[in-house]
Amino acid sequence: MRKKNTELLSEVIRQVLKEQHLDRPLNEKRLIEAWPLILGTNIVQYTSGLSIKNRVLYVSLTSSVLRHDLFLSREEIKKSLNKQVGVEVIVDIIFR
């Protein structure tokens, strides 16, 4: 016999994460893990660090030429990363 007030387990987990304010750090981690998927291994080898603070992704790069190229396409990168996670995690990207 099935109860009428059942919920999907994924929804319950999502609600608990949101209530405990753990959804944001989890989404930030997912976004950082999506970096190599979106940009590929060639760019990752020039990336020395990724961090998120106040909804801004900070990316440290070892190549100034690559920094300039990524700067020009940062809006597309931002949209792709947010889309990969499924929510808007970042509003800007700063390349260092």
C-alpha positions as CSV (number, residue, x, y, z in Angstrom):
1,M,0.0,0.0,0.0
2,R,1.5,3.3,-1.0
3,K,1.1,6.5,1.0
4,K,-0.2,9.6,-0.7
5,N,2.3,12.0,0.9
6,T,5.4,10.4,-0.4
7,E,8.3,12.4,-1.8
8,L,11.2,11.6,-4.0
9,L,14.4,10.9,-2.1
10,S,16.3,13.4,-4.3
11,E,13.8,16.2,-3.3
12,V,14.2,15.4,0.4
13,I,18.0,15.5,0.1
14,R,17.8,18.8,-1.8
15,Q,15.5,20.3,0.9
16,V,17.8,19.2,3.7
17,L,20.9,20.6,2.0
18,K,19.1,23.9,1.5
19,E,17.8,24.1,5.1
20,Q,21.3,23.4,6.4
21,H,22.8,25.9,4.0
22,L,25.0,23.2,2.4
23,D,23.6,23.6,-1.1
24,R,25.8,26.5,-2.0
25,P,29.2,24.9,-1.0
26,L,28.2,21.7,-2.8
27,N,27.3,23.6,-6.0
28,E,30.6,25.5,-5.7
29,K,32.5,22.3,-5.5
30,R,30.6,20.9,-8.5
31,L,31.5,24.0,-10.5
32,I,35.2,23.7,-9.7
33,E,35.0,20.0,-10.7
34,A,33.3,21.0,-14.0
35,W,36.3,23.2,-15.0
36,P,38.3,20.5,-16.7
37,L,35.1,19.1,-18.4
38,I,34.2,22.5,-19.9
39,L,37.7,23.8,-20.8
40,G,39.6,20.6,-21.5
41,T,42.9,19.2,-20.4
42,N,45.0,21.6,-22.4
43,I,43.8,24.6,-20.4
44,V,43.8,22.8,-17.1
45,Q,47.6,22.2,-17.4
46,Y,48.0,26.0,-17.2
47,T,45.6,26.4,-14.3
48,S,47.3,26.6,-11.0
49,G,44.3,27.3,-8.7
50,L,40.5,27.8,-8.6
51,S,38.5,29.3,-5.8
52,I,35.1,30.9,-5.4
53,K,34.4,33.8,-3.1
54,N,31.3,35.9,-3.1
55,R,30.0,34.2,-6.3
56,V,33.2,35.1,-8.2
57,L,35.4,32.4,-9.6
58,Y,39.1,33.2,-9.3
59,V,41.4,31.4,-11.7
60,S,45.2,31.5,-11.4
61,L,46.9,30.8,-14.7
62,T,50.5,30.4,-15.6
63,S,50.2,31.7,-19.2
64,S,49.5,35.4,-19.9
65,V,48.4,34.7,-23.4
66,L,45.9,32.1,-22.3
67,R,44.7,34.5,-19.6
68,H,43.9,37.1,-22.3
69,D,42.1,34.6,-24.5
70,L,40.0,33.3,-21.6
71,F,39.3,36.8,-20.5
72,L,37.7,37.5,-23.9
73,S,35.4,34.5,-23.6
74,R,34.7,34.6,-19.8
75,E,30.9,35.2,-20.3
76,E,30.6,32.0,-22.4
77,I,32.7,30.1,-19.9
78,K,30.6,31.4,-17.0
79,K,27.4,30.3,-18.7
80,S,28.8,26.9,-19.5
81,L,30.0,26.2,-16.0
82,N,26.7,27.4,-14.4
83,K,24.8,25.2,-16.9
84,Q,26.9,22.2,-16.1
85,V,26.0,22.6,-12.4
86,G,22.3,23.4,-13.1
87,V,22.1,26.6,-11.1
88,E,23.8,30.0,-11.2
89,V,26.7,29.6,-8.9
90,I,29.0,32.3,-10.2
91,V,28.3,35.8,-11.6
92,D,31.8,36.6,-12.7
93,I,35.3,35.1,-13.4
94,I,38.6,36.8,-12.6
95,F,41.7,35.5,-14.2
96,R,45.0,36.1,-12.4
